[in-house]
Each structure stands twice: as structure tokens, then as C-alpha cells.
Amino acid sequence: MKKSLNFGLALASLLSLQPILAQESLGTSETEFIIPQKHHFMAGYSPGIPFYQLGSRALVNRDADQFRLKNSGSIGTINLGYEYRVSRSFSMGITGYYSHFSSLGTMIEDSSNLESTARYTINRFRVQARFNYLFKVSDPDLDIYIGCAVGTNKRFNSLFINEVRSDDSELPIILTLPFSMRAYFGMRYTIYRNLGLHIEFGFGGPTATFGINYRF
């Protein structure tokens, strides 16, 4: 009888401790993944590629007019973005990109073989959803990550013949996908309070981007 009573008291004590242990375990798990600054605003820039030549191949339009475009220029790519850190290892966000390209050359009309000066410009806008995996590092001011992004791809093209804007039906035929994708690797480091610098390398967009970020 005495042994049964002792066993019952021990069992009751154990059951009474279970809610406390569960709360402590839950608190430890949640604390482990608390990130003091979950929000990131980013602004970046990627220089234009000097050797990019839109006219490295012959282009034609719907009227079979031929284009030879050279000396392409670019202001580079400007981007603005926001990210939310879901956990210690994952973040997600959205980024918008703007880039401008221009080319100079000639257009030869198919019907008359007349050669004219041509200037062709491209204004490209992309908005992408980003998904990042962040590597575990000991320095709280440093983020090292890889990720992928997918989103829209919109281009506004303009053609000027002898400095007079032409109808859109005369634009060179260039394949444009309705969506954009990107894979990348990047690093960012907080240098003063919440302000930091970042650099990112990727495929499907700017090859190298650098800029500033603010976390809070």
C-alpha cells in the first residue's frame, strides 16, 4: 500500500511538471529563431556592359527591312527592393529593376534599298519575387545568401529613323519572354547602426550589383 502511494505521488508530480517543461521548451524554440531586425530595404546599381553589342547579328522587322546597330550604350540597371526575414535561414521579398539600352546604326529598306540612320532604345522593367537561403554565420552584422527570383518582364522599345520616331510596326523583331528569372549569390554587411552595404552576383539580370541596405 505504501509503495502504491509513493508511486502515485511521483506520477502526480511528474504530470504537474509537464506543462511547465512544455512552456520552457516552446520558449527556447521561439527564442532560437528571433531575429531583431527582420525588415530590409535595398537600393542597388549595376554598371552597363560596354562591350554589349545589340547589332552583333542582323535584325529585321516585319517589312523585311534590315538593321545594323552598333556602339550600344547603357546607363546600367537600377534596383529597389524589400525583404522580410522569415527565420534564421530564410527570407523572401520583392525587387524592381529598371535598365536602359541604346544602339546606333543603319536601316536598309527592303523595298527601295535606301539606307537611313537608325537609333534604337530599350527601356526594360522587371518586378520579381525573391526567395533566399541564408547561411549560418557567427557575425550578426554579416549575411551570406543564395536565392532565386521570378517575375514580370516588360520592355518599351523605340525606333528613330533619321531622328524621327517610327511606328512600332517598324521595330526590329526581338524575342521577349513575358516573364523573368534570376539565380544569385550575395553578401551584405552592416557598417553603421542599421545601415549596410551589399554585393550580389547572378544570372538572369545584372551580372554584378552593389548598393546599400537598411535593416530594422
C-alpha positions in Angstrom: 0.0 0.0 0.0 2.8 2.3 0.9 4.6 1.6 -2.4 1.4 2.3 -4.3 1.0 5.6 -2.5 4.6 6.7 -3.3 4.2 5.7 -6.9 1.0 7.8 -7.2 2.6 10.8 -5.6 5.6 10.6 -8.0 3.3 10.2 -11.0 1.3 13.2 -10.0 4.4 15.3 -9.5 5.6 14.3 -13.0 2.3 15.2 -14.6 2.2 18.6 -12.9 5.7 19.4 -14.3 4.8 18.6 -17.9 3.0 21.9 -18.7 6.0 23.9 -17.3 8.5 21.9 -19.2 6.5 22.3 -22.4 6.3 26.1 -21.9 10.1 26.2 -21.3 10.7 24.1 -24.4 8.4 26.3 -26.5 10.1 29.4 -25.2 13.5 28.1 -26.1 12.5 27.1 -29.6 11.0 30.5 -30.3 13.9 32.4 -28.8 16.3 30.5 -31.0 14.8 31.9 -34.2 14.1 35.5 -33.0 15.7 38.0 -35.5 16.0 41.5 -34.0 15.8 43.1 -37.4 13.5 41.3 -39.9 13.0 44.1 -42.5 15.4 45.1 -45.2 15.2 47.9 -47.7 17.7 47.8 -50.5 18.9 50.0 -53.3 21.4 48.8 -55.9 23.2 49.6 -59.1 24.8 47.5 -61.8 27.0 49.2 -64.4 26.2 48.8 -68.1 28.3 46.4 -70.2 30.4 48.4 -72.6 31.0 45.5 -75.0 27.4 44.6 -75.3 26.5 44.9 -79.0 22.9 44.7 -80.0 23.9 44.7 -83.6 26.3 41.8 -83.5 23.7 40.0 -85.6 21.4 41.2 -88.4 18.0 42.3 -87.3 14.9 42.6 -89.4 11.4 43.9 -88.9 8.0 42.8 -90.3 8.7 44.6 -93.6 12.0 42.7 -94.0 14.0 45.9 -93.5 17.5 45.2 -92.3 19.2 46.8 -89.3 22.9 47.1 -88.5 23.1 48.5 -85.0 26.5 49.2 -83.2 28.0 51.3 -80.4 25.4 50.2 -77.9 25.3 52.0 -74.7 23.6 51.5 -71.3 23.1 53.5 -68.2 23.2 50.3 -66.2 20.5 48.7 -64.1 18.9 50.4 -61.0 17.0 48.3 -58.5 15.0 48.8 -55.4 13.7 46.1 -53.1 12.3 44.9 -49.8 12.9 41.7 -47.9 11.3 40.1 -44.8 13.4 37.6 -42.8 11.0 34.7 -42.1 13.5 32.7 -40.0 17.2 32.5 -39.3 17.8 30.7 -42.6 15.1 32.0 -45.0 13.9 35.4 -46.3 11.6 36.5 -49.0 10.8 39.8 -50.7 10.3 41.7 -53.9 12.6 43.7 -56.1 12.1 46.0 -59.1 14.7 46.6 -61.8 15.0 49.3 -64.5 17.5 49.3 -67.3 18.1 51.3 -70.4 19.9 50.3 -73.6 20.5 52.3 -76.8 22.1 51.5 -80.2 23.1 53.5 -83.2 23.4 52.2 -86.7 21.6 52.0 -90.1 18.4 50.6 -91.5 18.2 49.4 -95.2 14.6 49.4 -96.5 13.8 46.2 -98.3 11.6 47.8 -101.0 13.9 50.6 -102.1 17.3 49.6 -100.7 17.5 53.1 -99.2 19.9 53.4 -96.2 19.0 55.6 -93.3 20.4 56.4 -89.8 18.7 54.3 -87.1 18.6 54.7 -83.3 17.1 52.0 -81.2 16.3 52.2 -77.5 15.0 49.7 -75.0 13.6 50.5 -71.5 13.2 47.4 -69.5 11.2 46.9 -66.3 11.2 43.8 -64.2 9.4 43.1 -60.9 10.5 39.8 -59.2 9.6 37.9 -56.1 12.8 36.7 -54.3 13.4 33.6 -52.1 16.7 33.4 -50.2 18.5 30.9 -48.1 20.9 32.5 -45.6 23.9 30.6 -44.4 24.6 30.5 -40.7 27.5 32.8 -39.7 28.8 33.9 -36.4 28.9 37.6 -37.2 25.4 39.1 -36.6 26.2 42.0 -39.0 27.0 39.7 -41.9 24.5 37.9 -44.2 25.7 35.4 -46.9 22.9 34.1 -49.0 21.9 32.3 -52.2 18.5 32.6 -53.9 16.2 32.6 -56.9 13.6 35.0 -58.2 10.8 35.0 -60.7 8.6 37.8 -62.0 7.5 40.0 -64.9 9.5 41.2 -67.9 8.3 44.3 -69.7 10.1 46.2 -72.4 9.3 49.5 -74.1 11.2 49.8 -77.4 11.6 52.9 -79.6 13.0 53.3 -83.1 14.1 56.6 -84.6 14.9 56.8 -88.3 16.9 59.9 -89.2 15.9 61.2 -85.7 12.2 60.8 -86.4 10.3 58.3 -84.3 8.9 55.5 -86.3 5.8 53.5 -85.8 6.0 50.4 -83.5 5.3 48.2 -86.5 8.7 49.0 -87.9 10.6 47.9 -84.8 13.2 45.1 -85.2 11.9 41.7 -84.3 13.4 40.5 -81.0 12.2 37.6 -78.9 11.0 38.8 -75.5 9.7 36.4 -72.8 6.7 37.6 -70.7 8.5 36.5 -67.5 11.9 36.9 -66.0 14.0 34.6 -63.7 17.2 35.0 -61.7 19.6 33.0 -59.6 22.1 34.7 -57.4 24.6 34.7 -54.6 25.2 37.7 -52.4 26.6 39.2 -49.2 25.6 42.2 -47.1 27.3 43.7 -44.1 26.0 46.3 -41.6 28.7 49.1 -41.3 26.9 51.7 -39.1 23.9 51.0 -36.9 21.3 49.7 -39.3 22.9 50.9 -42.5 24.9 48.4 -44.6 26.5 47.6 -48.0 25.8 44.6 -50.2 27.1 43.0 -53.4 25.3 40.3 -55.4 26.3 38.2 -58.4 23.7 36.4 -60.6 22.4 35.0 -63.8 19.3 36.3 -65.5 19.7 40.1 -64.9 22.6 42.1 -63.7 25.8 40.1 -63.5 27.1 42.1 -60.5 25.1 44.5 -58.4 26.3 46.6 -55.4 24.4 49.0 -53.2 23.2 50.0 -49.8 20.6 48.4 -47.4 18.8 49.4 -44.3 17.5 46.9 -41.8 15.1 47.4 -38.9 
